[in-house]
Amino acid sequence: MRELSHRRRMLVLAICCMSLLLVSLDNTVLNVALPSIRSDLHASVSGMQWTIDAYTLVLAALLMLSGSTADRVGRKRTFQTGLVIFTLGSGLCSLAPNLETLVLFRMVQAIGGSMLNPVAMSIITNVFTEPRERARAIGAWGGVVGISMAAGPIVGGLLVESVGWRSIFWINLPVGLAALLLTARYVPESRAPRPRRADPVGQLLVIAVLGTLTYAIIEAPDRGWDSPLIATCAGIAALGLLTLIRYERRRAEPLIDVRFFHSAPFSGATVVAVCAFAALGGYLFMNTLYLQDVRGLNALHAGLWMLPMAFMCFVCAPLSGRLVGARGPRPSMLVAGVAITASGVLFAVFDVQASDAGLLIGYALFGLGFGMVNAPITNTAVSGMPRSQAGVAAAVASTSRQVGQSLGVAVIGAVLAAGAASAAAGGMGHAASAAAAASFVDAARPAWWIIAACGAVILLLGLVTTGQWAERTTRHAAALFEEGKPTGQTSANAKAP
């Protein structure tokens, strides 16, 4: 691909950011609308969880396939296909007559979404080749998450209160169409020199593991943790994971290439992504219920209360990108780990939600942490790896995000459903009683400890995976790709076909 002018590169970045805005805005808007969807479609807590997790699960399962497919057939072509499917799925979601069809159409959205973010990141990686410029571009990319978090609750609240929850899907239609037209005009086509072959067995195993694990976590509070169905799902997930690891290690061109994980920074970034987005998914889900069911706020006012978190994320994401470009990923990851841990501890130990000022401080701290963590995740995932593997590397990082968000919603939703079903599901949009509010706060305490633990893991990995030893492991992983050694093999006589 020929070198593009600075103006053209900025246009490509803006177009790719539009795709991220589509997906991120859709998630933040949907969270604010959950109580209205629950009331209109008569959904339970688990039903609300599925409206989110049906999307994130399909997204997580298909991201790596989409990344490798884009490397093979063309990133621009795959990106355009994703825009069409995502926009169509959004239109269908707005027409859903019941919860089951809404969940189904969310899955259609996810098929398109799987072709957007990792492919867009791969396009950015191939367009911005200078490391510092790339880090700044990724910082701007991460800033879009802050924009969506700032605009999503307000836009969603306005739409839900004035038109209804179905209108939250309408905003994707003009943005998707504009991104499609601009992509055709300005985004260059690119492919990997040596794209990998499809891995259908690995793909099916990934779907089985993610689907059964999430189903078990979400449905266990209703069916019982000792239910034969839940035990069977948990067993399938465990067996599927072991089979996946064993199978992928033996393939020359696997869906999940273990050579990436020879890099300590890459492995650390993967775990950090899971923890950060698990915290985010659970945080948004839990606070949506708290603000609207316990405090009795409408969708718009609930969105306004979450503005401190959104504002801090919006400010810190591009700042983190510049910091990563200048100082590497460690400072951003350390700040993120401390801030997310502190936010979780404030809610779990000091009950800061009891006062308005305390609630705002807790939200601002979480926004600071999440805003700082996104840029080092993305930059670490693609830095030091061959450009030919950019699509797959970015897809692994994006998959980790979606897996984390799915698990966060599933686990924290299960905690709330098990500990305070009456407070979480019985409000139906009205102010809960003092006893129900206290019950919800007590049930949420373990969930806040889970979020604090996620922050502590981010802090620890920020220290361990960012030193000179970690850089050496990244060079070693990149060398494995350059040498063309097949996965799971180190001998010279084992050649990839």
Protein Blocks (a to p, Z undefined) as FASTA:
>chain_A
ZZddfklmmmmmmmmmmmmmmmmmmmmmmmmmmmmmmmmnopafklmmmmmmmmmmmmmm
mmmmmmmmmmmnopklmmmmmmmmmmmmmmmmmmocbfklmmmmmmmmmmmmmmmmmmmm
mmmmmmmmbfklmmmmmmmmmmmmmmmmmmmmmmmmmmmmmnopklmmmmmmmmmmmmmm
mmmmmmccdddfbacdddfklmmmmmmmmmmmmmmmmmmmmnopkbmklmmmmmmmmmmm
mmmmmmmmmpmbdfbdcklmmpmklmmmmmmmmmmmmmmmmmmmmmmmmmmmmnopafkl
mmmmmmmmmmmmmmmmmmmmmmmmmnojmlmmmmmmmmmmmmmmmmmmnommlpmklmmm
mmmmmmmmmmmmmmmmmmmmmgopafklmmmmmmmmmmmmmmmmmmmmmmmmmmmmmmmm
mlmmmnnopacdfklmmmmmmmmmmmmmmmmmmmmmmmmmmmmmmcfklmmmmmmmmmmm
mnopaehiabfklccZZ
